[in-house]
Amino acid sequence: MPRVRIVSTGGTIASTAADGEASGKTPTLSGDDLLEAVPELDDHAEIEVDDVRQVSGFQATVADLVAVLDAVERAAADGVDGVVVTHGTDTMEETAYAIDLACGTVVDRPVVCTGAQRPADRLGTDGPANLLAAVRAAADDRVREGGGTYLAFDDELHAARWVTKAHTSALGTFESPGTGPVGEFAPDGLRFFREPRRYSTPIPDARPDSAVRVELITNALGVDGRRIERAVEDGADGIVVAGTGLGNTTAELGAAIESAIAEGLPIVLASRCHAGTTAGLYGGPGGGATLLDAGAIPGGDRQPWKARIELLLALSAGLDAGEIRTQFEESAST
């Protein structure tokens, strides 16, 4: 039987109303508690548990992310065949992407993230089914051969490179815009639509440093450049801009971006759109072509929050401006 280690970090899958419904749901269940609800896991793998954190996804910090990355590499060093990370859905895609980037040169086995949209003490909770799917994926021969990081949810398996949370409460909340899932779960096994493998470009030995500040600033109608200016004044190490459309901003925000780039600050230009990639089509003040000509780094089809994770890891690893640009360009082509 394959050995699969479950790295438990909390999230909705582990949440109950321990102090009464009025107090709200909080993570209370351990990894062993989660296993008790899914006895079928033993049919697919020899299960181990590593309780690393007990936090909601929206509370996750850089220190929490480091703890997860360390737990994944610890599991690999112990010789397990696959890893499952239970996590809150609010930031699960960011953690999954960080694993794919930071553990890429060390971990040659699959890491599958999962969680739940309905708390453990709610009727119809989806946690047990998602956990079973994640273990099935981590134990699957083809996934183990391909390695890489995935997200298993609502009978679909998504690559960490593209997956994003698309609905606040629906069980089928995760989507991979433009690519679709890697596979789906059928009663007799995994059905693949695409080769299971790592689709990100690793950043060797990267660990996010909580002292490194990467701001995320969103463009919208009438936004000015004051947030960029404040970020520069406060000592930000990098900025990700969630532009509109193909990666455009207002004239005022664009002018502030150009000034920050001229001062040597790395700025990644992403889009707030759900799908598609950035492109330098429009000129004029704030246009994507103008900003890219000024030195902005194209974010490609990454969601802005994933671009922030990648920039954080790149800066924490000591990559210079040229290396950061190469990292984003190479990762965009995979």
C-alpha positions in Angstrom: 0.0 0.0 0.0 1.3 3.5 -0.8 2.2 5.6 2.3 0.3 8.9 2.3 0.9 11.5 5.0 -1.9 14.0 5.8 -0.6 17.4 6.9 -3.5 18.9 8.9 -3.7 22.7 9.1 -7.3 23.4 10.1 -9.8 25.1 7.8 -13.5 24.5 7.3 -12.9 20.8 7.0 -11.8 20.8 10.6 -14.3 23.4 11.9 -17.2 23.1 14.3 -19.2 25.4 16.5 -17.5 24.2 19.6 -18.8 27.2 21.7 -22.3 27.2 20.2 -23.6 28.3 16.8 -23.6 32.0 17.8 -19.8 32.0 18.2 -19.2 30.9 14.6 -17.3 28.0 13.2 -13.6 27.5 14.1 -11.1 24.8 13.5 -11.4 22.2 16.4 -10.7 18.8 14.8 -7.3 17.1 14.6 -6.0 15.1 11.6 -6.9 11.9 13.5 -10.5 13.3 14.0 -10.8 13.8 10.2 -9.6 10.2 9.6 -12.4 8.8 11.8 -15.0 10.1 9.4 -13.5 8.3 6.4 -12.7 4.7 7.2 -12.5 4.0 3.4 -9.1 5.7 3.4 -7.5 2.5 4.6 -8.6 0.9 1.3 -6.3 3.2 -0.7 -3.2 3.9 1.4 -1.3 3.5 4.6 -2.2 6.8 6.4 0.0 8.9 8.6 -0.9 12.2 10.2 1.1 15.4 10.9 -0.9 18.1 12.8 0.9 21.3 11.8 -1.6 24.1 12.4 -5.2 24.7 13.5 -6.2 27.9 11.7 -8.9 29.1 9.3 -7.8 29.8 5.7 -8.4 33.5 6.0 -6.1 33.6 9.1 -3.1 32.0 7.4 0.2 33.8 7.7 3.6 33.6 6.1 4.8 31.7 9.2 1.9 29.2 8.7 2.9 28.8 5.1 6.6 28.1 6.0 5.3 25.4 8.5 3.4 23.7 5.7 6.3 23.8 3.3 8.6 22.3 6.0 6.0 19.6 6.7 5.8 18.6 3.0 9.6 18.4 2.7 9.8 16.5 6.0 7.3 14.0 4.6 9.4 13.6 1.5 12.5 13.0 3.5 10.7 10.3 5.5 10.0 8.5 2.2 6.2 8.8 1.9 4.7 8.2 -1.5 2.3 11.1 -1.4 1.2 14.1 0.8 -2.3 15.4 1.4 -2.6 18.9 2.9 -6.0 19.8 4.6 -6.4 23.6 4.4 -9.0 26.4 4.5 -10.4 27.1 1.1 -9.9 30.9 1.3 -6.2 30.7 0.7 -5.7 27.0 -0.3 -4.7 27.9 -3.9 -2.0 30.2 -2.6 -0.5 27.5 -0.4 -0.8 24.9 -3.2 1.0 27.2 -5.6 3.7 28.0 -3.0 4.3 24.2 -2.5 4.6 23.8 -6.3 7.1 26.6 -6.5 9.1 26.2 -3.3 9.2 22.4 -3.0 9.7 21.7 -6.7 13.3 20.7 -6.6 13.0 18.5 -3.4 9.7 16.8 -3.7 9.3 14.4 -6.5 6.1 13.0 -5.2 2.5 14.4 -5.4 1.1 16.9 -2.9 -2.7 17.2 -2.9 -4.5 20.0 -1.1 -8.1 19.7 -0.1 -10.6 21.0 2.4 -14.3 21.7 2.6 -17.0 24.3 2.0 -19.3 23.0 4.7 -18.0 22.7 8.3 -17.6 19.2 9.8 -20.6 19.5 12.0 -23.0 20.7 9.3 -25.4 18.3 7.5 -24.0 17.3 4.2 -20.4 18.3 4.9 -18.2 17.8 1.9 -15.0 17.3 3.9 -14.9 13.4 4.1 -15.5 13.0 0.3 -12.9 15.6 -0.5 -10.4 14.0 1.8 -11.0 10.6 0.3 -10.5 12.0 -3.2 -7.2 13.7 -2.2 -5.9 10.4 -0.8 -7.0 8.5 -3.9 -5.1 11.1 -6.0 -1.9 11.0 -3.9 -1.9 7.2 -4.0 -2.6 7.0 -7.8 0.2 5.5 -9.8 0.1 8.1 -12.6 -0.1 11.0 -10.2 2.8 9.6 -8.2 4.9 9.2 -11.4 4.2 12.8 -12.5 4.7 14.5 -9.1 3.5 18.1 -8.8 1.0 19.8 -6.6 -2.8 19.6 -7.0 -6.1 20.5 -5.4 -8.7 17.8 -5.1 -12.3 19.1 -4.6 -15.8 18.1 -5.6 -14.6 15.1 -7.6 -12.1 17.1 -9.6 -8.3 17.3 -9.6 -6.8 20.6 -10.5 -3.2 21.6 -11.0 -1.9 24.2 -8.5 -0.6 26.4 -11.3 -4.1 27.4 -12.5 -6.7 26.6 -9.9 -8.7 29.3 -8.2 -11.7 29.6 -5.8 -14.6 30.9 -7.9 -17.6 30.8 -5.6 -18.0 31.9 -2.0 -20.1 28.9 -0.9 -20.8 26.3 -3.6 -19.3 22.9 -3.2 -17.8 23.0 -6.7 -16.0 26.2 -5.9 -12.6 25.5 -7.6 -12.0 26.1 -11.2 -9.0 26.3 -13.6 -9.9 29.0 -16.0 -8.6 28.4 -19.5 -7.4 24.9 -18.9 -9.9 23.0 -16.8 -9.1 20.2 -14.3 -6.3 17.7 -14.8 -8.8 14.9 -14.1 -12.0 13.9 -12.5 -12.8 11.1 -10.0 -15.0 8.3 -11.2 -16.2 5.2 -9.2 -13.4 3.1 -10.7 -10.6 5.6 -10.5 -9.2 8.8 -11.8 -10.0 9.8 -15.4 -7.3 12.2 -16.7 -7.8 15.0 -19.2 -4.2 16.1 -19.1 -0.8 14.7 -18.0 -0.4 14.9 -14.2 2.8 16.7 -13.5 4.2 20.0 -12.1 3.2 22.9 -14.3 5.1 25.6 -12.4 8.7 26.7 -12.6 10.3 26.0 -9.2 12.3 28.6 -7.3 15.1 26.5 -5.7 15.3 26.5 -1.9 12.7 29.3 -1.6 11.1 30.0 1.8 8.8 33.1 2.2 10.4 35.6 4.5 7.8 37.4 6.7 10.2 40.5 6.6 9.8 40.7 2.8 6.8 42.9 1.9 4.9 42.5 -1.3 1.8 44.7 -1.7 -1.2 43.8 -3.7 -3.0 46.8 -5.3 -6.1 46.7 -7.4 -7.0 49.0 -10.2 -10.6 50.2 -10.6 -12.5 53.2 -12.0 -11.0 56.4 -10.6 -8.2 54.8 -8.5 -5.3 57.2 -8.0 -1.6 56.5 -7.3 -1.5 57.1 -3.5 -1.4 53.4 -2.5 1.7 52.9 -4.7 3.3 56.0 -3.3 2.6 54.9 0.3 3.9 51.4 -0.4 7.2 52.9 -1.7 7.4 55.2 1.3 6.8 52.4 3.7 9.6 50.3 2.3 7.7 47.7 0.2 10.1 45.2 -1.5 7.7 44.6 -4.4 4.2 45.2 -5.7 1.7 43.2 -7.7 -0.9 45.3 -9.5 -4.3 43.7 -10.4 -5.0 45.7 -13.5 -8.2 45.8 -15.4 -8.6 43.8 -18.6 -5.3 42.9 -20.2 -3.4 44.6 -17.4 -4.3 48.3 -17.6 -4.6 51.0 -14.9 -5.8 54.6 -14.5 -3.5 57.3 -15.7 -2.8 58.3 -12.1 -2.0 54.8 -10.9 0.1 54.2 -14.0 2.2 57.3 -13.4 2.9 56.1 -9.8 3.8 52.6 -11.1 6.3 54.1 -13.6 7.9 56.2 -10.9 8.2 53.2 -8.6 9.8 51.1 -11.3 12.2 53.9 -12.0 13.3 53.7 -8.4 14.1 50.0 -8.8 11.0 48.4 -7.3 9.9 45.2 -9.0 6.2 45.5 -10.1 4.3 42.6 -11.5 1.3 43.5 -13.7 -1.5 41.0 -13.4 -5.3 41.2 -14.2 -8.3 41.2 -11.9 -10.2 39.2 -14.6 -11.2 35.7 -13.8 -9.6 34.2 -17.0 -7.2 35.2 -19.7 -3.6 36.6 -19.8 -2.1 40.0 -19.6 -0.9 41.7 -22.8 0.6 45.1 -23.8 -2.1 46.1 -26.2 -3.0 49.6 -25.0 -0.8 52.6 -25.0 -1.3 56.0 -23.3 -1.2 56.8 -19.6 -1.9 53.6 -17.6 -2.1 51.4 -20.7 -0.6 47.9 -20.4 1.8 48.5 -23.3 3.0 51.7 -21.6 3.6 50.0 -18.2 5.4 47.0 -19.8 7.6 49.4 -21.7 8.4 51.1 -18.5 9.7 47.8 -17.0 6.6 46.2 -15.4 6.9 42.4 -15.2 4.0 40.6 -17.1 2.0 38.4 -14.7 0.6 36.3 -17.5 -2.5 34.3 -16.6 -1.7 34.1 -12.8 -4.3 35.4 -10.5 -2.9 38.5 -8.7 -2.7 36.6 -5.3 -0.6 33.9 -6.9 1.6 36.4 -8.6 2.1 37.9 -5.1 3.2 34.5 -3.7 5.6 34.0 -6.6 7.1 37.4 -6.2 7.4 36.9 -2.4 9.2 33.6 -2.9 11.5 35.1 -5.6 12.5 38.1 -3.4 12.9 35.9 -0.3 15.3 33.7 -2.3 17.4 36.7 -3.3 16.6 36.8 -7.0 17.5 40.0 -8.7 15.3 42.0 -11.1 16.5 40.1 -14.2 16.0 36.7 -12.5 12.6 37.6 -11.3 11.5 38.6 -14.8 12.9 35.3 -16.1 11.1 33.4 -13.4 7.7 34.9 -14.4 8.4 34.4 -18.1 9.4 30.8 -17.8 6.5 29.9 -15.5 4.1 31.6 -17.9 5.2 29.3 -20.7 4.7 26.0 -18.9 
